[in-house]
């Protein structure tokens, strides 16, 4: 059977490794495609794996590649999945991705079913492992006659405690742009005690919740954009509270909110004179004029930062935004320039390791009528900058799902999420053998 993998970036490390290690046993022929030859050299380890340097816009080669594959795995940016998906329908090829199931992809559902195909989506980390673990718990509670009352879920891509060497206790472990623009996609929506709640962007980072994970201390969570989109997916139509969010270390959100209030996370316009500015010039662009006050003083005054809030100010100063370093971004948006500045401070060092933290809380009424709750937590530490926890938790669930599809273990057809027992039971069981295991506490 021929497996075709599009994309050999950071997220594909463990996916490719798993497929290569199982190729002989399951009689797989693996081809990995990327437009960057260095990505292929870094990620592909087996001499039996075929590599091709290829641009997705080359439609003739795209047709040649897909028509001979039983399964295509797309690790490309989400906007490129659709063109691959249409080719997969044309050539009767299964498809698997870790990306969100888009409306455009879902529109292909009937055609996928008619071809008796599986188009699996959202089978990475978040979305992915969150679905697997949440649905297993929810189904177990419902199967025992319980009624779900509240559901909360948080995930964070962080660094291990021994790598927390800046005041934010944070570094970029994945796409920095997503960090800069977090929450910047419209009002956050969730439901609490049966009431719909909305948080506008300028308030997102001041509405946080503190959660403690055994052995790793406290984390703060802020709300994701739309916590309600999975109510139907999870079968939680009547749930009283539904809240999904992102983890950071305590104090992060209050400091990050300064950048939000100042306007430097805006990506909607460009600064035509950005190249050659200093960091100080950039920040000063967003502060009011004063003939004598320093930029630091104006920053504090404009954002109402008190003189004795030393922990907040330590975070702000540590980013380097007040330095005279030059900006090399030409005609950048405020968000792009802020990212450029922070990457100088927040990129992983050679000996740093990343860490994934996930936590679910489910409150439910048992069949006997008692109120119960379960807390489920996962912590996965990376081994190195190359073998990261992020790549592991994104790549392994998808790779195991590929094995299930090719082994004909999956009976459902269409554009699917991994929310069914035929997905979540074997994937979660095998993830345990790779050190990815949830700890559950019932009360």
N, C-alpha and C positions, 0 to 999 in steps of 0.2 A: 504494500500500500504506500502511496506517495503522499507525503505531508509537505506542504509548501508554506513556509513562514515568511511573511512580509515584515521587515523591520528587525534590525539587530542592535537596537539602542540599549540603554541602561536597563530597561524593564524586561528585556528578553534573556538576560544571563541565565537564570535558573530554568526558564522554559526550555531553551535550547539544550542545556545540559541534561535535563530530564529526558527529553526526546532522544538525545544521542545515547544515553545510558540504557534505554529500553528498546532501541532500534532493532538490535539483533533478535531479542526475545520475541518481539511482535512483528517482525518482518516489515519494518518501516524503511522507506527510502526518504531521506530528509533533504530538502533544498531550502536554503536560507538566502533571502534576497534583501539587499540594501543598496542605496545609492552611494553609500560611503564605504569604501573598501576597508578602512581602518576599523570600522564597527564589526565587520565580518571577521577580520583577523583577531579581534579581541574576544569575541563571543563564541566563535565556532571552534570546537576542540577536537572533533573526530575527523580523521582523514576520509571517512566514508560519507561525511556530509558534504553535499554539493553547495557551493557558494556562487552567487551571481551578482555582479554589480549592475544595478538596473534602476531606472527612473520610472515611476508609476505612470507617467504621461506617455510612455511607449506602449501604445495599445496593441500593436502586433505581437510584441513579446509577451505582454500581459495575457493575451489570449492563449498563446503557446504554453505558457506556464500553468495556467489554471485548468486547461482542458484535460491534462493528464494527472491531476491531483484528486485524491479521494477527500482530502480535507485541507482547507486553507486556514491558517492562523494569521490574523492581521494585528500586528503590534504597531501599526502606523497611527498617526494622528486621526482622531475620530472622523474628521471631515472627509477623509479618503476612503472610509469603509464602504460607502454606498456604491461607488463604481466597481469595487471588487465584488460586492455582494451581487450585483446584477450579472456579472460574469459567472459567478458561482451558480446562479440559477440557470443561466444559459448552458453551462457544462455539467450540471447535476453534481455539484461539489458542495460538501458540508463546509460551514464557516464557523469560526470561533474567535471572539474578541473579548478583551477586558473592559471595553468602553461601554458607556451608557447606551441603552436602547433608545435610539432617536425615533421621532415620529416618522421620519423618512424611511428608516430601516423597518419599522413596524408596518409600514404600508405595503411591504413586500410579503407579509405573512401568508396570505392566501396562495401566492405563487410558490412560496417555499413549501407549503403543505402539499400542493398539487404535485410537486417534484419529489415528495417524500424525503425532504431534507431537514437538517437541523442547522439553524443559525443561532448559535449560542452567544449571548451578550452578558456583560456585567459579571464576569467570572474571574475577577482579579482580587484586589484587596478591598477597596471601598470605592466603587461597588464590587462585591464579590464575596469575600469571606464574611462580611457583615450579613449578607443574605443567607449564606449557608448556616452560620451559627444561630442567627435569629430565628430562621424558619424551623430549625430543629427543635429549639426550645418552645416556640409557639405551638408547633404541632403536638409536641409531647404533652403540653398543658391542656390543649383542646381535646386530645385523644383521651385524656383522663377525666374529661367532663368539666374542666375548668373554664372560666370566663375571663378573658384578658381585659384589664381595666386601664392599665397604663403601660406605655412602652417608651423607653428612652435609649438612645444609642449614641456613642461618641467614638471617634477614631482620630488618632494623631500620628503624624510622621515627625519624630523628634530625634534627639541624639541620646546615647547612653549617658548615665550619670557621670562617668569618667571623661566624657567629652564635652560636658557643660562648662566651658571655660570662659564664657562671657556673661554679662549681667542678665541677658535675656534667657539664658539657658536654652538657646535655640540656634540652629543653623539650617541652611538649605539642604535638605536631603532628597529633594525631588525638584520639580519644575518651579524655579523661583517666581516666575510670572504669576502662577496660581496663588502663591502666598501674598504677593503684592495686591492682587485683585480680589482676594477673599472677601465674600460678602457684598461685592460691588456689582450685583446683578439684579437689583430690585429688592423689594421688601421681603424680609424673612417671614415665612408663614409656618405656624404650628398650631396645635390645639392643646389647651390646658384646662383640666377639670370641665370638659365639655364646651369650653368657650374658644372661639377662634381668636388667635393672637397674631399681630403683625409687628415687626420691628423694622423701622426704616434703616437704611445703611448707616447713617450717622449715629445710630444708637446701638448697633450690633455689638460693638466691643465694650459696651458698658453694661451688658446684660449677660452675665456669666454664672456658671455653676461650678462649685468645687467638688471634685471626686477624689477619693483616696484609693490607690491601688496597692495591695499588699506587697511590700518589698521595694516599692518604687516611689512612695510618697504621694504628694498631692498634685493634682492637675486641675486646670480650669478649662471649662468647655464653653464655647460660644456657638450660637445656633447656625446651622446650615441654611441655605436659601429656601428650600421648600421641603419641610418635614412631612408634608401631607401626601406627597406623590406616591409613597409606598403603602398608604393605608389600604388601597384596593389590592395591591400586589401581595401584601402580607395577610389579607383577610381580616383587617382591623377596622371595619366600617363603623363599628359602634364604640370604639375605644374612646375613653375620656381624655387621655393625654397621649400625644404623639409628638416626640421631639427628637431630632437628630442633630448632632453637632460635631465640632472639631476640638481636639485637645491641644492645649499649650500648657506650659508651666505657669503657676500663679504669678501675676504681675505683668505678663506679656500683653494682655488685652488692653489694660489701662494705658500702657506706654504706646502701643500701636495706635490707639485711638487718637493720640496727638497728631500722628501723620494723617489720619482720616480727616480730623477737624481742620487741619491746615490746608488740605486739598492736594497733597502731594501723591495720593494714590489714584488720582484721576487719570484715565487713559483715553479721554475723549478728544483731546486736542494736543497740538505740538508746540514746543517752544523753539522757534526758528533760530534762536541764537544760543542754543544749549551747548554746542561744542566749544570748548575753551573756557566755559564758566568754571569757577571753583565751586566746591561743595557749599561754601558759605554764600556765594552769590545765588546759588539755586534756592537755598532756604530763604534767603532774604527777599527773593522775588515774591514770596507769599506772605510776607510780614509788612505791617504798616510802616510808613516813613516816620522816623524820629531823628532830629538833628544831632542828638548826642548819645542816645541809648545804644548799647551793643546789640548785635544780633541775638546773642544768648538771652539778654535781658528782655528784648522784644518777644522772643519765643515764649519765655516764661509768662510774661504779662498777657500776651495774646491768648494763651491757652490756660490761664489761671493756675499755673503751677506754683505752689507755695515754696518758699525758700527752704523749708525743712523737709520737703519731699525728696530726700536724697536718693532713695532707691529708684524712683521714677527718673530722676535727672541723670543718675548714673547710666541707666539704660539708654537714654537719648544721646548723651555725650559719646557713649561707646560706639555708636554707629558711624562716627566720623563725619556727620553732616555739617559740623562747624569747621572742618579742616580747609586748608587752602589747596588741597589736591584738585587737579583738573579733571573735568568731565570730558570723556571722549565720545559721547553719544551725540550724533548729529541730528538735529531737528527732532529730539525725543519728546515723548509725552512726559508729564510729571511722573507717572508710574514707571516708565522705562528708565528715567534718570534715577529715581529712588532705588530701583532694582540694581542699577549699575553701581551705586554707592554701597549698598548693603552687601553685594557680592564680594566686595573687597574685604569685608569683615566676617561674613557668615558662611563662606564656602568651607567645606570639610577639609581639615588638615589630613596629612598622609596617614596618621594613626587614629583618626576619629572613626567612630562607628555610629551608625544610625540605629533607631529603635522605633518599632511600631507598637502602639498601645491602643487597644480596643476594649470597649466596655458596654455591656447591655444591662439594663434594669427592666424587669417585667413584674408588675404588680397584678395579681389575679385573684379571683374568688374561686375556691375549690368547689368540687361537686358537693361537699358537705356544708358549704356556705361560709367557710373560714377565709379570712384575708391572708394571703401569702405573697411572698416576693422571692425572686431569684436574681442574683447578681452574677454575671458571667464576664470574665476578664481574660484578655490575651495580651502578653508582652512577648515580642520577638525581637531579639537583638541581632544586628548584622555582624558579620565576621570582619569586614574590611570595607574600604571605599569601593572596591570592585564587587564583592559579594555582600550586597546590602540586604538588610531586612526588607526594605521596600521591594527590591527586585524579587526576593524570595517569596514574599506574600502576594505579589502580583502574578508572578510567573508560574508557581507550582500549582495553584488551583486550576488555572487554565490548562496546563500541561496534563494534569490528571484527568480533567474533563475530556481532553482530546483522546486519551486512551479509552475512556468509557464510550465515546462516540464510535471510534473505530472498532472497538470490541463488541459493538452492537448491544451495549448494556442500556442504552437510552431508547425508550419506546416512543416518547412524545416527539412530535414534529412541529415545525414552524419556527418563528422568531421567539426564542425562549430566554428565560432567566433561570439561574440555577436554584430555584426555590422549591424543588420537588425532591422527595426522598431518594429517588434514583440518582440524583446529583449529590445532595448534601451528605447522605450517609457515607458512601464510599470515599468522597473527597475529604471530608473531615477525618475519617478513620485513617486515611493514608497521610494526611498532613501531620498527624501525631507522630508518625515515624520520622518526620523531618523536623521535629521539635516545635511544631506549631500546634499548641494545645491550649484550650480554654479551661479556666478554673471556675467552677460554679459553686455558689453559696446560696442555699435555700433558707428562708426564715418565715 
